[in-house]
Amino acid sequence: MPVKGAWGAFLLGVPFAVAICPVCTPALVVMLGVAAGIGSPFFGAALLLAFALGRAVPLGLGALAIGWLEHLRPLGKGQRAFEITGGVTLILSGLYLLNVYFVIVPSLAL
């Protein structure tokens, strides 16, 4: 079902926000607790706005940068190589993190 309008986009964004940043929930609880302790709705709104901007601005800038880079003709020739290199890097990073947890190769574990 296609999303229609700003409210539809907002409602679709809520589960994605929870899925993308489940670690943000404790920070939000602390911020809301501080705002409730101070008793200022303005301060609470300012905290939530600052948090939202801190989460959204870097993502927006990254999306703009990726969109801009996709339209550069010289990079189009090496796009497949960039994708493969990025994929291999992510896989190796994941294996390294698993090694740190399970200590498969002791010399690599910290």
Distance bins in CASP14 RR format, pairs under 12 A and 6 or more apart:
PFRMAT RR
TARGET T0000
AUTHOR 0000-0000-0000
RMODE 2
METHOD distances of the structure
MODEL  1
1 8 0 0 0 0 0 1 0 0 0 0 0
1 11 0 0 0 0 0 1 0 0 0 0 0
1 12 0 0 0 0 1 0 0 0 0 0 0
2 8 0 0 0 0 1 0 0 0 0 0 0
2 9 0 0 0 0 0 1 0 0 0 0 0
2 12 0 0 0 0 0 1 0 0 0 0 0
3 9 1 0 1 0 0 0 0 0 0 0 0
3 10 0 0 0 0 1 0 0 0 0 0 0
3 11 0 0 0 0 1 0 0 0 0 0 0
3 12 1 0 1 0 0 0 0 0 0 0 0
3 13 0 0 0 0 1 0 0 0 0 0 0
3 16 0 0 0 0 0 1 0 0 0 0 0
4 10 0 0 0 0 0 1 0 0 0 0 0
4 11 0 0 0 0 0 1 0 0 0 0 0
4 12 0 0 0 0 0 1 0 0 0 0 0
5 11 0 0 0 0 1 0 0 0 0 0 0
5 12 0 0 0 0 0 1 0 0 0 0 0
6 12 0 0 0 0 0 1 0 0 0 0 0
6 13 0 0 0 0 0 1 0 0 0 0 0
7 13 0 0 0 0 0 1 0 0 0 0 0
7 14 0 0 0 0 0 1 0 0 0 0 0
8 14 0 0 0 0 1 0 0 0 0 0 0
8 15 0 0 0 0 0 1 0 0 0 0 0
9 16 0 0 0 0 0 1 0 0 0 0 0
9 17 0 0 0 0 0 1 0 0 0 0 0
10 16 0 0 0 0 0 1 0 0 0 0 0
10 17 0 0 0 0 0 1 0 0 0 0 0
11 17 0 0 0 0 0 1 0 0 0 0 0
12 18 0 0 0 0 0 1 0 0 0 0 0
12 19 0 0 0 0 0 1 0 0 0 0 0
13 19 0 0 0 0 1 0 0 0 0 0 0
13 20 0 0 0 0 1 0 0 0 0 0 0
13 21 0 0 0 0 0 1 0 0 0 0 0
13 56 0 0 0 0 0 1 0 0 0 0 0
14 20 0 0 0 0 0 1 0 0 0 0 0
14 21 0 0 0 0 0 1 0 0 0 0 0
15 21 0 0 0 0 0 1 0 0 0 0 0
15 22 0 0 0 0 0 1 0 0 0 0 0
16 22 0 0 0 0 0 1 0 0 0 0 0
16 59 0 0 0 0 0 1 0 0 0 0 0
17 23 0 0 0 0 0 1 0 0 0 0 0
17 24 0 0 0 0 1 0 0 0 0 0 0
17 25 0 0 0 0 0 1 0 0 0 0 0
17 28 0 0 0 0 0 1 0 0 0 0 0
17 51 0 0 0 0 0 1 0 0 0 0 0
17 52 0 0 0 0 1 0 0 0 0 0 0
17 55 0 0 0 0 1 0 0 0 0 0 0
17 56 0 0 0 0 1 0 0 0 0 0 0
17 59 0 0 0 0 0 1 0 0 0 0 0
18 24 0 0 0 0 1 0 0 0 0 0 0
18 25 1 0 0 1 0 0 0 0 0 0 0
18 28 0 0 0 0 0 1 0 0 0 0 0
19 25 0 0 0 0 0 1 0 0 0 0 0
20 55 0 0 0 0 1 0 0 0 0 0 0
20 56 0 0 0 0 0 1 0 0 0 0 0
20 59 0 0 0 0 1 0 0 0 0 0 0
21 27 0 0 0 0 1 0 0 0 0 0 0
21 28 0 0 0 0 1 0 0 0 0 0 0
21 51 0 0 0 0 0 1 0 0 0 0 0
21 52 0 0 0 0 0 1 0 0 0 0 0
21 54 0 0 0 0 0 1 0 0 0 0 0
21 55 1 0 0 1 0 0 0 0 0 0 0
21 56 0 0 0 0 0 1 0 0 0 0 0
21 59 0 0 0 0 0 1 0 0 0 0 0
22 28 0 0 0 0 0 1 0 0 0 0 0
23 29 0 0 0 0 0 1 0 0 0 0 0
23 55 0 0 0 0 0 1 0 0 0 0 0
24 30 0 0 0 0 0 1 0 0 0 0 0
24 31 0 0 0 0 1 0 0 0 0 0 0
24 48 0 0 0 0 0 1 0 0 0 0 0
24 51 1 0 0 1 0 0 0 0 0 0 0
24 52 0 0 0 0 0 1 0 0 0 0 0
24 54 0 0 0 0 0 1 0 0 0 0 0
24 55 1 0 0 1 0 0 0 0 0 0 0
25 31 0 0 0 0 0 1 0 0 0 0 0
25 32 0 0 0 0 0 1 0 0 0 0 0
25 51 0 0 0 0 0 1 0 0 0 0 0
26 32 0 0 0 0 0 1 0 0 0 0 0
26 33 0 0 0 0 0 1 0 0 0 0 0
27 33 0 0 0 0 0 1 0 0 0 0 0
27 34 0 0 0 0 0 1 0 0 0 0 0
27 47 0 0 0 0 0 1 0 0 0 0 0
27 48 0 0 0 0 0 1 0 0 0 0 0
27 50 0 0 0 0 0 1 0 0 0 0 0
27 51 1 0 0 1 0 0 0 0 0 0 0
27 52 0 0 0 0 0 1 0 0 0 0 0
27 54 0 0 0 0 0 1 0 0 0 0 0
27 55 0 0 0 0 0 1 0 0 0 0 0
28 34 0 0 0 0 0 1 0 0 0 0 0
28 35 0 0 0 0 0 1 0 0 0 0 0
28 44 0 0 0 0 0 1 0 0 0 0 0
28 47 0 0 0 0 1 0 0 0 0 0 0
28 48 1 0 0 1 0 0 0 0 0 0 0
28 50 0 0 0 0 0 1 0 0 0 0 0
28 51 1 0 0 1 0 0 0 0 0 0 0
28 52 0 0 0 0 0 1 0 0 0 0 0
28 55 0 0 0 0 0 1 0 0 0 0 0
29 35 0 0 0 0 0 1 0 0 0 0 0
29 36 0 0 0 0 0 1 0 0 0 0 0
29 47 0 0 0 0 0 1 0 0 0 0 0
29 51 0 0 0 0 0 1 0 0 0 0 0
30 36 0 0 0 0 0 1 0 0 0 0 0
30 37 0 0 0 0 0 1 0 0 0 0 0
30 44 0 0 0 0 0 1 0 0 0 0 0
30 47 0 0 0 0 1 0 0 0 0 0 0
30 51 0 0 0 0 0 1 0 0 0 0 0
31 37 0 0 0 0 0 1 0 0 0 0 0
31 38 0 0 0 0 0 1 0 0 0 0 0
31 43 0 0 0 0 1 0 0 0 0 0 0
31 44 1 0 0 1 0 0 0 0 0 0 0
31 45 0 0 0 0 0 1 0 0 0 0 0
31 46 0 0 0 0 0 1 0 0 0 0 0
31 47 1 0 1 0 0 0 0 0 0 0 0
31 48 1 0 0 1 0 0 0 0 0 0 0
31 49 0 0 0 0 0 1 0 0 0 0 0
31 50 0 0 0 0 1 0 0 0 0 0 0
31 51 1 0 0 1 0 0 0 0 0 0 0
31 52 0 0 0 0 0 1 0 0 0 0 0
32 38 0 0 0 0 0 1 0 0 0 0 0
32 39 0 0 0 0 0 1 0 0 0 0 0
32 41 0 0 0 0 0 1 0 0 0 0 0
32 43 0 0 0 0 0 1 0 0 0 0 0
32 44 1 0 0 1 0 0 0 0 0 0 0
32 45 0 0 0 0 0 1 0 0 0 0 0
32 47 0 0 0 0 1 0 0 0 0 0 0
32 48 0 0 0 0 1 0 0 0 0 0 0
32 51 0 0 0 0 0 1 0 0 0 0 0
33 39 0 0 0 0 1 0 0 0 0 0 0
33 40 0 0 0 0 0 1 0 0 0 0 0
33 43 0 0 0 0 0 1 0 0 0 0 0
33 44 0 0 0 0 1 0 0 0 0 0 0
33 47 0 0 0 0 1 0 0 0 0 0 0
33 48 0 0 0 0 0 1 0 0 0 0 0
34 40 0 0 0 0 1 0 0 0 0 0 0
34 43 0 0 0 0 1 0 0 0 0 0 0
34 44 1 0 0 1 0 0 0 0 0 0 0
34 46 0 0 0 0 0 1 0 0 0 0 0
34 47 1 0 0 1 0 0 0 0 0 0 0
34 48 0 0 0 0 0 1 0 0 0 0 0
34 51 0 0 0 0 0 1 0 0 0 0 0
35 41 1 0 0 1 0 0 0 0 0 0 0
35 42 0 0 0 0 1 0 0 0 0 0 0
35 43 1 0 1 0 0 0 0 0 0 0 0
35 44 1 1 0 0 0 0 0 0 0 0 0
35 45 0 0 0 0 1 0 0 0 0 0 0
35 46 0 0 0 0 1 0 0 0 0 0 0
35 47 1 0 1 0 0 0 0 0 0 0 0
35 48 1 0 0 1 0 0 0 0 0 0 0
35 49 0 0 0 0 0 1 0 0 0 0 0
35 50 0 0 0 0 0 1 0 0 0 0 0
35 51 0 0 0 0 0 1 0 0 0 0 0
36 43 0 0 0 0 1 0 0 0 0 0 0
36 44 0 0 0 0 1 0 0 0 0 0 0
36 47 0 0 0 0 0 1 0 0 0 0 0
37 43 0 0 0 0 1 0 0 0 0 0 0
37 44 0 0 0 0 1 0 0 0 0 0 0
37 47 0 0 0 0 0 1 0 0 0 0 0
38 44 1 0 0 1 0 0 0 0 0 0 0
38 45 0 0 0 0 0 1 0 0 0 0 0
38 46 0 0 0 0 0 1 0 0 0 0 0
38 47 0 0 0 0 1 0 0 0 0 0 0
39 45 0 0 0 0 0 1 0 0 0 0 0
39 47 0 0 0 0 0 1 0 0 0 0 0
40 46 0 0 0 0 1 0 0 0 0 0 0
40 47 0 0 0 0 1 0 0 0 0 0 0
41 47 0 0 0 0 0 1 0 0 0 0 0
41 48 0 0 0 0 0 1 0 0 0 0 0
42 48 0 0 0 0 0 1 0 0 0 0 0
42 49 0 0 0 0 0 1 0 0 0 0 0
43 49 0 0 0 0 0 1 0 0 0 0 0
43 50 0 0 0 0 0 1 0 0 0 0 0
44 50 0 0 0 0 1 0 0 0 0 0 0
44 51 0 0 0 0 1 0 0 0 0 0 0
44 52 0 0 0 0 0 1 0 0 0 0 0
45 51 0 0 0 0 0 1 0 0 0 0 0
45 52 0 0 0 0 0 1 0 0 0 0 0
46 52 0 0 0 0 0 1 0 0 0 0 0
46 53 0 0 0 0 0 1 0 0 0 0 0
47 53 0 0 0 0 0 1 0 0 0 0 0
47 54 0 0 0 0 0 1 0 0 0 0 0
48 54 0 0 0 0 0 1 0 0 0 0 0
48 55 0 0 0 0 0 1 0 0 0 0 0
48 56 0 0 0 0 0 1 0 0 0 0 0
49 55 0 0 0 0 0 1 0 0 0 0 0
49 56 0 0 0 0 0 1 0 0 0 0 0
49 57 0 0 0 0 0 1 0 0 0 0 0
50 56 0 0 0 0 0 1 0 0 0 0 0
50 57 0 0 0 0 0 1 0 0 0 0 0
51 57 0 0 0 0 0 1 0 0 0 0 0
52 58 0 0 0 0 0 1 0 0 0 0 0
52 59 0 0 0 0 0 1 0 0 0 0 0
53 59 0 0 0 0 0 1 0 0 0 0 0
53 60 0 0 0 0 0 1 0 0 0 0 0
53 61 0 0 0 0 0 1 0 0 0 0 0
54 60 0 0 0 0 0 1 0 0 0 0 0
54 61 0 0 0 0 0 1 0 0 0 0 0
55 61 0 0 0 0 0 1 0 0 0 0 0
56 62 0 0 0 0 0 1 0 0 0 0 0
56 63 0 0 0 0 0 1 0 0 0 0 0
57 63 0 0 0 0 0 1 0 0 0 0 0
57 64 0 0 0 0 0 1 0 0 0 0 0
58 64 0 0 0 0 0 1 0 0 0 0 0
58 65 0 0 0 0 0 1 0 0 0 0 0
59 65 0 0 0 0 0 1 0 0 0 0 0
59 66 0 0 0 0 0 1 0 0 0 0 0
60 66 0 0 0 0 1 0 0 0 0 0 0
60 67 0 0 0 0 0 1 0 0 0 0 0
60 68 0 0 0 0 0 1 0 0 0 0 0
61 67 0 0 0 0 0 1 0 0 0 0 0
61 68 0 0 0 0 0 1 0 0 0 0 0
62 68 0 0 0 0 1 0 0 0 0 0 0
62 69 0 0 0 0 1 0 0 0 0 0 0
62 70 0 0 0 0 0 1 0 0 0 0 0
63 69 0 0 0 0 0 1 0 0 0 0 0
63 70 0 0 0 0 0 1 0 0 0 0 0
64 70 0 0 0 0 0 1 0 0 0 0 0
64 71 0 0 0 0 0 1 0 0 0 0 0
65 71 0 0 0 0 0 1 0 0 0 0 0
65 72 0 0 0 0 0 1 0 0 0 0 0
66 72 0 0 0 0 0 1 0 0 0 0 0
66 75 0 0 0 0 0 1 0 0 0 0 0
66 79 0 0 0 0 0 1 0 0 0 0 0
66 82 0 0 0 0 0 1 0 0 0 0 0
67 75 0 0 0 0 0 1 0 0 0 0 0
68 75 0 0 0 0 0 1 0 0 0 0 0
69 75 1 0 0 1 0 0 0 0 0 0 0
69 76 0 0 0 0 1 0 0 0 0 0 0
69 78 0 0 0 0 0 1 0 0 0 0 0
69 79 0 0 0 0 1 0 0 0 0 0 0
69 82 0 0 0 0 1 0 0 0 0 0 0
70 76 0 0 0 0 1 0 0 0 0 0 0
70 78 0 0 0 0 0 1 0 0 0 0 0
70 79 0 0 0 0 1 0 0 0 0 0 0
70 82 0 0 0 0 0 1 0 0 0 0 0
70 83 0 0 0 0 0 1 0 0 0 0 0
71 79 0 0 0 0 0 1 0 0 0 0 0
72 78 0 0 0 0 0 1 0 0 0 0 0
72 79 0 0 0 0 1 0 0 0 0 0 0
72 82 0 0 0 0 0 1 0 0 0 0 0
73 79 0 0 0 0 0 1 0 0 0 0 0
74 82 0 0 0 0 0 1 0 0 0 0 0
75 81 0 0 0 0 0 1 0 0 0 0 0
75 82 1 0 0 1 0 0 0 0 0 0 0
75 83 0 0 0 0 0 1 0 0 0 0 0
76 82 0 0 0 0 1 0 0 0 0 0 0
76 83 0 0 0 0 0 1 0 0 0 0 0
78 84 0 0 0 0 1 0 0 0 0 0 0
78 85 0 0 0 0 1 0 0 0 0 0 0
79 85 0 0 0 0 0 1 0 0 0 0 0
79 86 0 0 0 0 0 1 0 0 0 0 0
80 86 0 0 0 0 0 1 0 0 0 0 0
80 87 0 0 0 0 0 1 0 0 0 0 0
81 87 0 0 0 0 0 1 0 0 0 0 0
81 88 0 0 0 0 0 1 0 0 0 0 0
82 88 0 0 0 0 0 1 0 0 0 0 0
82 89 0 0 0 0 0 1 0 0 0 0 0
83 89 0 0 0 0 0 1 0 0 0 0 0
83 90 0 0 0 0 0 1 0 0 0 0 0
84 90 0 0 0 0 0 1 0 0 0 0 0
84 91 0 0 0 0 0 1 0 0 0 0 0
85 91 0 0 0 0 0 1 0 0 0 0 0
85 92 0 0 0 0 0 1 0 0 0 0 0
86 92 0 0 0 0 1 0 0 0 0 0 0
86 93 0 0 0 0 1 0 0 0 0 0 0
87 93 0 0 0 0 1 0 0 0 0 0 0
87 94 0 0 0 0 0 1 0 0 0 0 0
88 94 0 0 0 0 0 1 0 0 0 0 0
88 95 0 0 0 0 0 1 0 0 0 0 0
89 95 0 0 0 0 0 1 0 0 0 0 0
89 96 0 0 0 0 0 1 0 0 0 0 0
90 96 0 0 0 0 0 1 0 0 0 0 0
90 97 0 0 0 0 0 1 0 0 0 0 0
91 97 0 0 0 0 0 1 0 0 0 0 0
91 98 0 0 0 0 0 1 0 0 0 0 0
92 98 0 0 0 0 0 1 0 0 0 0 0
92 99 0 0 0 0 0 1 0 0 0 0 0
92 108 0 0 0 0 0 1 0 0 0 0 0
93 99 0 0 0 0 0 1 0 0 0 0 0
93 100 0 0 0 0 0 1 0 0 0 0 0
94 100 0 0 0 0 1 0 0 0 0 0 0
94 101 0 0 0 0 0 1 0 0 0 0 0
94 102 0 0 0 0 0 1 0 0 0 0 0
94 108 0 0 0 0 0 1 0 0 0 0 0
95 101 0 0 0 0 0 1 0 0 0 0 0
95 102 0 0 0 0 0 1 0 0 0 0 0
95 104 0 0 0 0 1 0 0 0 0 0 0
95 105 0 0 0 0 1 0 0 0 0 0 0
95 108 0 0 0 0 1 0 0 0 0 0 0
96 102 0 0 0 0 0 1 0 0 0 0 0
96 103 0 0 0 0 0 1 0 0 0 0 0
96 104 0 0 0 0 0 1 0 0 0 0 0
96 105 0 0 0 0 1 0 0 0 0 0 0
96 108 1 0 0 1 0 0 0 0 0 0 0
96 109 0 0 0 0 1 0 0 0 0 0 0
96 110 0 0 0 0 1 0 0 0 0 0 0
97 103 0 0 0 0 0 1 0 0 0 0 0
97 104 0 0 0 0 0 1 0 0 0 0 0
97 108 0 0 0 0 0 1 0 0 0 0 0
97 109 0 0 0 0 0 1 0 0 0 0 0
97 110 0 0 0 0 0 1 0 0 0 0 0
98 104 1 0 0 1 0 0 0 0 0 0 0
98 105 0 0 0 0 0 1 0 0 0 0 0
98 108 0 0 0 0 0 1 0 0 0 0 0
98 109 0 0 0 0 0 1 0 0 0 0 0
99 105 1 0 1 0 0 0 0 0 0 0 0
99 106 0 0 0 0 1 0 0 0 0 0 0
99 107 0 0 0 0 1 0 0 0 0 0 0
99 108 1 0 1 0 0 0 0 0 0 0 0
99 109 1 0 1 0 0 0 0 0 0 0 0
99 110 0 0 0 0 1 0 0 0 0 0 0
100 106 0 0 0 0 0 1 0 0 0 0 0
100 107 0 0 0 0 0 1 0 0 0 0 0
100 108 1 0 0 1 0 0 0 0 0 0 0
100 109 1 0 1 0 0 0 0 0 0 0 0
100 110 1 0 0 1 0 0 0 0 0 0 0
101 108 0 0 0 0 0 1 0 0 0 0 0
101 109 0 0 0 0 1 0 0 0 0 0 0
101 110 0 0 0 0 0 1 0 0 0 0 0
102 108 0 0 0 0 0 1 0 0 0 0 0
102 109 0 0 0 0 1 0 0 0 0 0 0
103 109 1 0 1 0 0 0 0 0 0 0 0
103 110 0 0 0 0 1 0 0 0 0 0 0
END
